[in-house]
Amino acid sequence: MQTTTNLGVLFNTDRLDRAGFLDYAKRIDELGYESLWLPELFTRDPFTASAYILANTTSVNLATGIANIYGRDPVATVTASSTLQEMSDDRFILGLGVSNAGLNKARGHAWVVLSRS
């Protein structure tokens, strides 16, 4: 039974294997959720994962929640995003951000905190 909702789902799918990840996304699609947000952590590239899920679902929007701006070139980010938009009939949502101190440090990026004195 499909429901209609404007709700989205944000879930760390890194621990799911490929089949489990696809089954999970298909279930979110079947339940009528508006969007599935994929965080960028350590296991999957959010753009590639979004392309795979978009190709195997019918209505759910796929979003990067968030794609780390320190991990990619701006032009490559725009071209990947616009290609996913085009190929999915506008079901891709680009979410960009700076992540957090722990993940940035683990990736080898400096996290600088500026304070006013």
Buried (B, 14 or more C-beta within 10 A) or exposed (E): EEEEEEEBBEBEBBEBEEEEBBEBBBEBBBBBBBBBBBBBBEEBBBBEBBBBBBEEBEEBBBBBBBBBEBBBEEEEBEEBBEEBBEEBEEBBBBBBBEBEEEBBEEEEBEEEEEEEE
